[in-house]
Amino acid sequence: MLYKGGGWLAAAEQGRKLSKEAFERALPGLRTALLDAQTRLRRQARFPVLIVIAGVDGGGKGDTVNILHEWFDPRFLVTHAFGPPSDEEAERPPYWRYWRALPPKGRIGIFFESCYTQPLGGAMKRKDLDRALERIRAHEKLLADDGTLLLKFYFHLSKKAQKKRLKTLAEDPARSWRVTKDDWAHFRNHGKFRRAAERVLAATHTLDAPWIVVEGADEEYRNITVAKAILKALRARLKRPHRPPKAPTLKRLKPAKRLEGLDLSLRMTERVYHRERLRLQGRLHELSRKAQKAGVPAVFLFEGSDAAGKGGAIRRLTAALDARYYRVIPVAAPTEEERAQPYLWRFWRQLPRAGHLTIFDRSWYGRLLVERVEGYAGRAEWQRAYGEIRDFEAHLLAHGTALAKCWLHIDKDEQLRRFRERERTPWKRFKITPEDYRNRAKWGLYAQAAEELFARTGTPQAPWTLVAANDKAYARVKVLKACCAALERALS
């Protein structure tokens, strides 16, 4: 028997056991069923399974994870044990290491402790705890909305049972290494950890990401209980036909028509452009050096009309930067590997380390532009993306990342002139494709999608810089100013 919800931990202190005979009788059929379900999951490749393991010291978490690797096909099951962040992990937003480790569709992943470690430790201030739990709920909702089967197990022991378990391990020469001074210190604070667990479990138990509390004292009972719960949930999801999630209800917006308000007649003389470009490139170089020394990461992203000059603006940025400390990521259609993950996965994994800069030529806003307009993303997917993107950018800003979001805009006549110029110029022909003309035919739909994303994703902390780009010189100077301003805000 396992316990879900309600009074939480009291029901996992009943001393439940399973005889070895009952365990041996149940095991062959259970293992066969687990392997069958795992094979069907892998062949269908419709969704991933993420199992989160947490609980008290001595509760059998590690033993049960090892058993799951024995009972499933371990080639298609990966466990990630998250301890203190490595240097590489500490230089990115905290959730970076969890996003990188997500299982793809058709596979099973196990997270040992993960983002629950700090909240369950009982040492966080109430305000920080509430913020951490809100972030966890948002993250798990994103995964569940994307189709992930989420199962969370909390292994519990009463204080008496925990003491007995730790003593048994400590007195066993083959397993005594597993009991540390920290384990005994945590035992002495059993009450504090229990109160923290009650709060965390209640706050993060949802229909799509439920907690399953398991009594951990008896090895046979614990392992069979967890395996049966996984099997039941996996079978139910495999049987369920694919149903697209419902679109969220969004507040109606009055179109601001910010693109129409741009003065595209703005021009800059060659003389002024030369002077301003050199001045701002010098400033950008100075700020980037300060960011490197201070360990401040930066993300600059570029969106806008086809042929609006994103590539040229990026080249004027990189001319002022040390090539060892920046990367330019051109974003195209997702690869097969990327389609097997939530759409933000491919952007999370490209985030820069401390003191480095990543420039995105196109970005995560593709979900709200080309994927929306061309129908690659369903209504529910792109409407959810407004909130998911705001949350993603909040992770960046909370980590101290300098963020600049630039939209370069030209009118239709200027775009057509540039298309034809590209076709006439041998070294520019690679830039023009039939897709550019197809997108041009949907100019109004793209403009409508852009206006909505400005309204829903532009915040005081992560504003959009709209650039009138009919004149390349004017546009490049404005982009340089925007990127310098983003670094200055992060360094202040």
N, C-alpha and C positions, 0 to 999 in steps of 0.2 A: 504494500500500500504506500502511496505517496500523497503528499499534501500540497494543495495549491491554494494560495490566497488566504484571506481571513485573518485569524490570530497568528498566523505565520509560524513562529518557531516553537511554540509550546507543543504543537502536535507532532513535532519531530524529536520529542524527548520521551517516547513511550517504550523504548527498549525493544523495538521490533527486531526479529531475527528470522532467518530462513535456514532450515536444516540443510546439511550437506547433501542428504539424500534427495531432498526436493530440488536443490540447486542442480545436482547432476541430472535429474530427470528433465528439468526445463532447458538445460543448456543446449543440447544438440538441435532441437527445433528452433530455438531462439537464434542461434548462430546462423543457421540456414536461412531463416527469414531475414535477418539483417543483411546478409550478403546478397540475397535476391533483391531487396529494396535498394541497396546501394547500386547494384548493376542496372536496375531500371532507371534510377536517378541519373546515372552516367550516360545511359543511352538516350534518354529523352533530352537531357541537358536544358531543361526549361527553367530551372531555378537552382540556386546554391543553398546549402545548409550551413548555418553558423551556430555552433554550440558554445555557450559561454559557461565557464566553470569558476565558481567562487565558493567561499565557505571558511569555516574555522580551521585552524591548524590541527593536524591529526585527524581530520574528518575523512580522509581517504581519497582526496581529490586526485592526487598523482597516481595512486593505484588504479582508480577507475579509468583514468585516461589511458593508462598502459593497457588495461583490459580491452578498451574499445579499439585500440590499435591491433590487438590480437584477434578480436572477433570480426571486425570489418577487414576489407582488403586495404592494407596500409599504403598501397601505392596511390590510392585516391583519397587519402585522409591525411591532413596536415595539422599538426598542433603547434601553436605559437605560445610560448611562455613569456609573458611580459614582466620583466623585472624592472629595476631602475633603468631609465633611458640611457642608451649609449651616447657617445659624443655626437654621432651622426643624427640620432633621433632628437637629442636635446636642442639641436640647431634648427629644427622645424617645429611647426605647431604641434601640440601634444597628440592630436588625432592622426597625424601623418603616418605613424607606425601602424596604427590599426587599419587605415585605409589600404596601405601597401599589402597587408597580410590577408585581405578578404579573399575567400574562396571564389573561384569562377563558377558559372552555371554548370551543374552536373557533378560538383565536388562537395566534399564535407570538410569544414574547417573547425578546429577547436581553439578557442581563445582561453588561455589560463589566466584568470584574474582580470586582465585588460583594464578598461577605463573605470572599472568598479573598485579598484584597489584603494585609491585614496578615500572616496566616500565611505567605504566600509571600514576604514581605519579608525573612524570616530574622532579624528583630531581636527577636522575642518570647521572653520567658523560657519555659523548658520547661513550668512549671506553667500559665502563661497560655495557651501554645500548646495544651496538652492540653485545657484548658477550651474554647478557641475551636473546636477540631476536634470536640469532643463536641457542642457547640452546632450546628455545621454539620451533622453527621450526623443529629441529631434533627430539624432543620428540613427537611432533604431527605427524611428518612423520612416526615415528615408530608405533604409535598407528593406524594411517590410513592404513599403509601397512599391519598391522596385522588384519585389517578388521573393526576397530571401526568406527562407524558413528559419526563424530565430527560436532557439531553445536555450533557456537559462536555468542552470542548476545551482542551487545553494546547498552545500553539504554542512549539516549542523550536528553538533554534539552538545549535550548538557555539560555543565561544568564537571560533574562527576565522571561522565563518560570520557570527556576530553582528557582529564587527568589520567584515567586508566589507560587510554590509548597511547598517550605520550610516554608513560612509564613502560608499557609493553614494548614500544619501539626502542626506547633507550636501553632496555635490558637485553635486546636481541643483538648479538655481535654483528650480524649481517645487515641490520637496519638502523643501528644506533646513530649513524652519521646523519640520518634524516632529521634528528631532533636537535635543534639549535637553542642557544640562549634566548633568541628572539621568540621562539615557540613558547618557552616557559614564561617569558615576560608577557606575551599575549594571553597566556592562560590566566595569569594573575589579574588581567584586565578583562576577563570573560564578560562581566556585566556591561562594561562600556562598549565592547564590540557587539554584544547582543542588541543593545539599544540602537546602535548605529545601523545594524543590519535590519532591524524592524522598520526604521525610517526609510532606508534606501529601497528595500524590497517593496514596501507599500507605494512609494513614489514612482517606481519604475516598472511595476507589474501592469502590463496592458494586454489587450486581446491579441495583438500581433506579436508581442514580445513578452510572454508570460514567464514568471518565475516558478520553478518546481523545486520545492524544498524537500531534501532527502535526508533521512536519518542515517548518519554515517557510521554508527558504532559497529554494525555487523557487516563484514565484507561481502558475504554472499547476498544478503538482502540488498545492500547498497548497489552492487553491480547489476544484479538482475533488474532492480527497479529503474535504474537509469537507462539500461538498454531497452527495456520494454517501453518506456516513455518515448525514446527516440524512434523506435520502430512504429509505434502507434501514430505519432505525428507525421512521420515520413510516408507511411502508407496512405494516410488521409490526404496528404497533399498530392501524392502521385495519382490518386483516383480522381481528384477534383479537376474538372475541365478548366481550361484557362479562361479567366474572366478579367477583362481589363478593369483596373480600379476606377472608381468614380472620380470625376474631376472635382477639385475643391471649389468651394464657393468664394469667389473673389469680389471684393468691394468694387462697385462701378466707378470708373474714372472718367472725368471729362478730358478729352484729348487736349494736350497743351500745344501741340503743333510747334514744338521747339525747332524742328528742322526748317519749317517754313519761315521761322523768325530769324534764321541765320542770314547775315549780310554776305552773300557770296561775291559781292563786287569788291570786297576788301583786297587791296593789293599792297605789295611792298617792293620798293625799288631795289635793284641789284646792289646798290651801294649800302643801303640800310640793312638789307638782308645779310650781306657779307659781314658787316660790323656786328649785328646782333647774334648771328650764328656763332661767330667766334667767341663773343662774350659769354653766351649761354653754354656753349660747349666747355669753355673753361670752368664755368660755375658747376656744371654737371660733373666734370672730372674731379673737382675739389670735393664736392658732396659725396661722390662715390667712394673716394679715398677715406673720408670720414666714416662712411657707413661700413666700409671694410674694417676699419680700426675699432669701431664700436660694436661690430657684430650685428648690424641691422640688415636684414634681408629686404629685397625689393622685388615687386612684381609690377611690370608695365604691360598693359594689354591694349590691343588695337582692333577696333571694329570699324565698319563703315561701308560705304558704297564701293562696288567693284571699280577699280582704277582710280580710287580717290587719293592714292599716294601713300598708303600705309608702309610699303616697302622702302620708299625713299625717306620717309620720316624716321623709320627705324635705323637706316644707315647713317643718318645724321646723329642719332643717339650713340650708336656703337663706335663712331669715329672718335668720340670723347672718352671711351671707356677702355679699361684694361681687359684684353681678351681672355685673360685667365679667370676673370671673375663674373663673366656673364654668359648666358646662353640665349639664343633665339629659337623659339619653338614654333614652327609653322604648323598650324592646325588644319588638317584635312579630314576626310571621312574616316570614322573609326575603323580600326583594324578588327580582325576576327577576335583577337585576344581582348581588345577593348570592349567589343560588343557583349562579351561574356561577363562584364562587370557593370555596376552602376555608372551612369555617364560621367559623373564627376571624378571617378577613379583615375582616369588618365591625366587629369589636371593636378590632383593631389600628389601624384607620384613625381611630378615635375617641379614641385616647389623648391625654391633655392635654399641652400644652407646659409648660416649666419654670414653676413658680409657680402653675399653674392646677389646677383640680379638675374631674373628670368623675364624675358620679353616674349609675350604671346602674340603672334601674328594670326589673328582670329583666336577665339577663346571659348570658354564655357557658355558664352552667350549664343553660340551656334544653336543651342537647343531652343532658344526663343526667337531665332531668326530663320536660318535655312531649314532646320528640322521642323519648325512650326509651319512655315509657308509651304514647303514641299511635301509635307505630310509624313516625314520620316518619324516624327514623334506624335503620339496620339494626344488628344486634347488634355486628358488627365496628366500626361507626362509633362507637357510644356507649361501647363498652369501650375503644377506643383513646383516647377523649377524656379519660379520667382522667389518663393520662401527658401528653397534649398540653396539658391545662389547667395541670397542675403546672409544665410547662416554660414556658408563657406567663407565668404569675405569677412564675416565677423571673426572667424577663427584666425584668419590672416592678421587682422588688425589687432586682435587681443594678444597676438604673439609679437607685436611691434613691427610688422611688415609695412614697408612703404608701398602704397598701392596707388597707381595712376591708371585711370580708365579713359581712353581717348577714342572718340568717334569722329572720323573724317568724312565730311559730306561734300558732294559736288552736285551740280544740277544735271539733268538728262542730256542737255546739249554738250556740256563739257565731257561727260562720260563718253558719248558717241565719238567726239573728236579724238579722245585718248584711245578708244578702241581702234579707230582707223589708223592712228599714228603707230600703234603697236603692230598692226598688220603690215604696215609699210616698212618697219624697221627690223632688219634681220635679227638683231640681238634682243629684240623685245617680243618677237612673235610667240615665244614660249609662254608669255603671260596671258595670251588671249585664247579662250576656248569657246566652243559652242555653248557651254554652260553659262558663260558671261552674258550671252545674248538672251538665253532663256530667263535668267534672273532679271534682266532689264525689262522683259515683257511683264514682269510682276512687280514693277517699281512701287506701285501704290500699296500692295500688300506688305512689302518689306518696310515701307515707310510707316505704315500703321503698326507693325510689330515693333519697330524701333521706338516709336513714341511711347508705346506701352511699357517697354522695358526700361526706358528712361524714368518713367513715373514710378515704377514698382521697385527698381533696384538702385536708383540714385538716392543716397542718404548723405547726411552731413559728414559722416565719417568716410564714406566711399562715393564721392560725387562723380558724375560724368563730366568730362571736358568735351564740349561739342566744338569742332573745328571747321570753320569755313575753309574749304580746301580747293576752290576753283583756282586760286593762286598758290602754287606749290611753295613759294618762298614764305608767304604769310603763314601757311599751315605748318611748315617745319619749325618756324620760330615759336609758334604757339604750343606745339608739342614739346619742344625743349623747355619752355617755361613751365608747363604742367608737370613734367617729370621732375624738374628741379624743386617745384613746390611740394610734391609728394615726399621727396627725400627730406626736405627741410622740416615738414610736419613730423616725420618719424624720428628725426634727430633732435627735435626740440624737447 
